[in-house]
Amino acid sequence: MELILLKFVRGISENATLWELALNNKYGKIDRVRKRIEYDIKHGITKDEAFTFLQFIRNDSNYDEVRSGKGHMEG
């Protein structure tokens, strides 16, 4: 779950190949991320763990580079 969320938040690199662009177009949308989180919850993680990780990304200094990206929610 963590890798999926971090990939979504970071987005795709500027020098991505056509293959990476196609994969991002197919699997990089918020609906696919939501489905993946639901799948992970169904197969082992709890909703509290998912929420805790989202809060961790929002507040921890280790994820400053993720939060500094274009389009990040403020507040």
DASUL-V373383 format. One line per field, one symbol per residue. ss: DSSP state (a for helix, b for strand, c for the rest). phi: phi as a letter, one per 20 degrees, with the letter a starting at -180 (. if undefined). burial: # if it has 9 or more other ideal C-beta (glycine too) atoms within 8 Angstrom, else .. A space follows every 50 residues. Layout:
ss->???
phi->???
burial->???
This chain:
ss->caaaaaaaaacccccccaaaaaaaaaaccaaaaaaaaaaaaaccccaaaa aaaaaaaaacaaaaaaacccccccc
phi->.fffffffffndffdffffffffffedeefffffffffffffdqeeffff ffffffffdeffdffffeffnffeo
burial->#..###.##.#........##.##...#...##..##..##........# ..##.##.....#..##.#..#...
